[in-house]
Each structure stands twice: as structure tokens, then as C-alpha cells.
Amino acid sequence: MRTFFIMTMVILGCWDSVLAQNPKSERIKEIRSAYAKAKEKIDKNGKNGRSPHDVSFIINNVADEEAEITSEDHFDFYFDERVAEDGNHPKQLFFVAGNSSLHGNSKYCEWLYDTDGNLMFSYMKAETDAGYVVESRYYYDTSGKCIEQKHNTPNTWTSEKEELEKADKLLKIFKMTTSGEDLTPYPDHEDGVKPYTDQQMKHIRQIYAQAKDKIAKNDKSSTPRDATITVHDLGEDWPPRTITTQFFFETVNDEDDCCYFISQHNRSMSFDQYSEYLFEPQTNNLIFSYYRSREEGEQYETRYYFDEKGRCIEVKSDEEETDYGYLSRHLANDLLFLFRAICQ
């Protein structure tokens, strides 16, 4: 009996030694530990009086015009916020969960990132309307090489390369959404307003009314076309805030999704800001912007009207000073850039 016990301990010791010398086993162990910690942080996100640190994307689109097949993609991004040496508060993505549906088929995905933004693990489970289930797991080393993959069926719906590409795209979209950095160059700036005709103002008001009518119909439609981004974060020097951005789009030339209207609502305990951006359907140029701000008991409203060259032709504002729509044009360009990155 004593001999058996000794032999058992020797075998176990040798097995532990083998595991210690096996980088693949150690890496998978590390990934599982990181996954468990990520799930724990997600469970605590926004609880116990703490500000939530997450971003969500919801994208609705018509996949087949004739059959009225609508796709819905919903992604939840979870991040940590740290204080850098320069005093900034960079946001570090660590986990993304995605739900998609299309014509009765559903898919759930997960992507786990390390502190350097590298993909560690991805998971996908899909089910068709006929009940067929596909499930896949991918494990990656620090260089992005897949070291292990597990599937419940040979008929997989994805690959280790596709998962890396998807994870990289999601990370880039997250950074564009939360970094606060400019996505597009600032436009040319001209002070003052340019002469305009009554026909120009009438055209802008007609386009605005048409856009609002399309949005109302879209909200009631079983086949909507819109995208919503919601950002929850603590910010740097302000109370917890929520930023909600909505994009409304339609198909042009039977292939391109063209955004015709964007609204953005930025709110917290101390302020409430709302803005709108209206685009010319044919050129996708900004032709109107609206901004409303409530803060410390004060409220301001500003409207800018633009011609086909992006020049300000009319200003209506409660504020004494104006930039003639310069910042509005830049913010609109940034939001359009973000829309194309998400939806195309």
C-alpha cells in the first residue's frame, strides 16, 4: 500500500511538471482565469453605487427588401478605466458580448481581451430556426496564434482568422467611440453667414420634415433601419453620464446604407445636452444642425443652416457668440465616420 501511494505521488508530481512545461496548457489555464474574472466584473458592473462602464451597439437593418428580412445585432462592450501618467483616463476594453438574429437564426458571441487589447478567447453559439446548433471556442496565445479550438460539429460557421478580424474591428470601433479623439479633419472655417434664398431655406425645412416622418415610420416598422450607441462612463471630472447616439439610414442605389439623420443625447445629474444633424439625401452633406443645452438652470438653443458647400447661411441662437456651425460640421463628420465603421 505504501509503495502504491509513493508511486501515485511520483506520477502526480511528474504530471504537474509536464503541465508546468506545457505552454499551451498554461495559456489555456490563464485564459480561463481571465474569463472568470471578466465575468465577475461584468456581474458587478453598475452595481453597489458604482458607475457602469459599458458601451452598447444595437443595429437594425433590412437584409432582404422583398422578403422583409430584418437583421438585429446587439453588442455589449465592457471596459476598465484607469488613470494614466498624463492625467488622462483611458478606457481599456476587456470583454464584448454579441447577440444577432436573422430570419429565425440566432447567434451569441463573446470576445475576451488582455490588457494590451489582444484577443485571448472567442466563443460562438448559433442556432437555426430548424433547431440546428453550432458551437465553437478559440484560444489564442499572446501573438494572436490560435493554440486550441473546439467545435461541436465539423460544419463550423467561423474560423480562428475570422474571429481575430472581428475582434480587431470591434476594438477599433470601441476606441473610436470612447477615446474622445477627432476621427476626421476639421473643416474649413469661415466667419459670418452667406447669402441665401428663400428656396434654400424651404428645401432644408422640407428635408427635415421628411426625415422626421421617415423616423416616425421607422420606429413603428417591423423592418427598421437604425443604429443606437449607448455609452455609460464615469468621465474625468463629472458625475456618471450617459451618451445615446441614434443613426437613421436608408439604402441608396440598391446597395449603400446612407445616414440621413443623427441625434445625440448627453446627460448626467448636472447637465442635459441634445443635438441633431440633418443630411442632404443625395450628397450626404450636413444641411442643418440643432443643439440644446440645459445646465445650472440655464438653457440654450442653437440652429445652423448650411448650403450645399457646407457654408453657414443662417444662425438662430440664444447665445451671444457663435462659431457659424464650425464645430457642428466637424462633429457631424465624426459621427458619419463612426456610422460607416459600424454599419458597413
N, C-alpha and C positions, 0 to 999 in steps of 0.2 A: 504493500500500500504506500509505504514511504517512497519507494522507487517510482511508483506511478505519479505521485504528487510532484516529485522533483522533476520528472520528465515533462509533466504538464507545464510547470513553471518555466522550464527551459524553452519549450515550444512557444509559449505565450510571449516570452521575452524576445525570442527570435522574430516573432510576427510583428511585435511593436517596433523592432529595429528595422524590419523591412518597410513598414509603413513610414517610419521616420526618414528613410532613404528614398521614398517614392514621392517625387514632386507632384505628380498627378493626384494622389490620394490627399496629400497635404493641401493642395489648392482647392479641391472639392470640399474638404473639411472647412477651409477658410471661407469659401463661398456660402456654405450652409450656415455658418455662424453669422456672416454679414447679412444674409437673408432674414434670419431670425431677428436680428437687431433692427433691421429696416421695418419689419412688420410690427415690432413693438413700438417704434417711433411713430409709425402711421396710426396705430391704435390710440396713441396719446395725443396726436396732432389736434390742436384746437381745444383741448380739454384742460380741466383744472385751472381755469383762468388764464391760460396761455393763448397767445395769438396764433391762429392757424398759419402754417407755412405751406401753402399749396397753390397750384395753378390747375385749372380745368379747361379743356377744349371740348366743345360739342359742335360737330359739323354735320349738317343735314344736306343731302343733295339727291337729285333725281338721277338715277343710274341709267334708266331706260325710259325715254319720253313716252313711247307708245304704251308700254306695259305699266307705266306709272310705278316703277320700282324705286323705292327710296332707300338710300343707304344712310345709316347713322353711325358716326364714330365718336366715341367719348373717351378722352384721355385724362387721367389724373396724374399730375406731376407733384412729387414731394421733395422738399429741399431743406437743407440746413442753412442757417445764416450765421456767418462768423464776422469778426472784426479784424480787418487787415491792418498791416503796419501803417498804411497811409490813411487810416481812419475810415475807409470805405467799408461797406457791409456787403461783400459778395455773397451771392446765393449759390449753394452747391447742391446740384441735383443728385439724389441717391436712389430714386425709385420712380418708375412710371407704370401705371396700370391702365389697360385699354380694353374697352368693350365696343364691338362692332356688330352691326346687324345688316343683312341684305337679303331680301326676298326669302325670309324664313330661316336663313342660315345665320348662326351667331358665332362670335369668336371672342375669347377672352385672352389677353396677353399681359405679360409682365416683363420688365427690364430692370435689372439691378446694376447700379454703377458703383465704382470705387471712388475714392476721394479725388482722383485725378480725372474723372469723367470717362473712364474706360468701362466698357461693358464686361460684367462678371458672369452674368447668368440671364437667360431668357426662357420664358415659358409660354406655350401657346396651347389652348384647348378650343377646338372648334366643333360645332355640331350642325349638321344639315337638317333641313325640315323633315327629312326621312328618318332622322334618328342616328345617322352615321357619325361616329365620334373620332376625331383625330387629335392626338395629344403629343406634344414634343417638348423636350428640355435640352438646352445647350449650356455647356460650361466652358468658360474661356480663361486662358492664362493672362498674365499682365501685358503680353504683347499682342493680344487680340486673336490668338490662335485657339480654335475650338479643341479642347482636350477630351471632351466626353459629350455624347449626345444619346438621348433615349427617346424612343418612339413606341407608341402602342400599335402602329401599323406601318408597313412598308410604304404605303401611299401617303407620304408626308405632304403638308401644304406649304412648307417653308424650308429654308436651308440655313446653315451657320453663316453664310455670307450675307444672305438677305436680312438676317436678324442684326448683324453688325451694321449694315447700311441703314436699317430702320432706326436702330438705337442712336446712330450718329445724327440722323435727321432730327429726331426728337430732341436731342441735346442742343442742337443748333437753334431750333425753334424756341426752346426754353430760354436760352441765353438771349435771343433777340427780344423775347417778351419781358424779361426781368432785369436786364443789365442797365437799362436807362440810357444806353448809348444811342447815338444817332445811327439810323440804318441807311439813310440816304443823304446826299449832299444838300446843303441849304440852297434854296432857290435864289435867283437874282432878286435884289431888293430895290424897290422904287418907292419913294415917299410920295404922298399925295394920291388923289384919285384921278382916274382918267375919264374923259367924256364918255357918256353912254347914251343910248337911245331908249325910248320907251319900249321898243320891241325887244331889246335885250333883257330888260327887267321883267317884262311879261313872259319871255321864254323861260327865264330862271324860275319864276313862280309856278309856271305850268309844270316844269320838270319836277319841282319839289312836290307839288300836289300829286302828280303821277307816282312818284316814289312812295309817298305816304299811302297811297291807295294800294300799290303793289305789296307793301309791307303788311297792311291790314289783311289782304287776301292770303298772303304767305302764312301769317300767324294762324289762320283758320284752315289752311290747306293740309291734306293728308300727304302731300308730296312737297314739303317745304324746301327752300334753298336758303340757308343761313348758317352762320358760324358764330359761336359765342365763346369768348375767352373770359374767365373769371380768375383774378389774382387776389389771393389773401396774403398779406405780409405785414410785419411789424413796421417796416420802413426804417429810416435812420433816426429822425428826430420828431416823429409824430406818433399819435396813438394808432392802434390797429386800423387798417384801412382795407377797403375792397374796391377793386377796379374791374368793371364789367365792360367789355367791348363787344359790340354786335356788328357783324358784317352781313349785308344783304346783297345777293348776287343773282345773275341770270346768265343763261347761255347765249353767246353771240357767235354767229356764223356756224352754228351747229357743233361747236367744239370747245370754245374758250369760255370759262367762267369769268364774267365781268362784274366787278363790285360796283353797285350804283349808289349805295348809301351806307354810312358807318355812324354809329352812335357810341359814345363812351361816357360812362358814369363812374366818377372817382369820389368816394365818400368815406368819412370817418366820423368820430364823435365831434370833431372840431370844424369840419368843413364839408361842403357838398358841391361838387362841380359836375356839370353836364355839358357835353358838346356834340355837335352833329356836323357831318361832312357830306355834301351832295356832289355827285359827279355827273358830267355830261355823258349820256349813254353811248354816243358814237365815238367820242375821243377819250373817255375816261379821265378828262381833266376836271379839277375841282372848280365848281362854279358858285358854290355857296357854303358858308360855314356859320355856325351858331355856337355861342359859348355863354353859359350861365354859371355864376359862382355865388354861393352863399357862405359867408364866413364872418363870425363875430357880429352877428346881427345885421350885416350889410349884404346887399345883393346887387350884382352887376350883370348886365346882359349886353352882348355884342354880336352884331351880324355883319358879315362881309359878303359882298357880291363881286364876282370876278368875270372878266371877259374870256374869250377863247384862248388868249395868250397868257392867262394867269394874272393879269393886271387888275388891281382893285378898282372897281368903278362906283362903289357905293359903300358907305360905312354908317351903321346905326348903332350907337353905343351910349351907355350911361357913364362910361369912364372918360376922364378928361383927356388922357393920352391914348394914342392908338398906333399900332405898327403897320396899319393898312393891310392886314391879313398875312403878313410875312411869316409869322410863327404858325398860323393855321395851315398855310400851304405846306410847310415843312412837316408838321405833324400828320397831315393827310397823306403825304408821300410815304412817310414811315409806316403808317398803318396799311397802306396799299401793298407795300413791300412785304409786310408781315402776312397779309392775307394770301398773297401769291405763294409764299413759302409754305403755308399751312395747307392750302386747298389745291395746289397744283403739283 
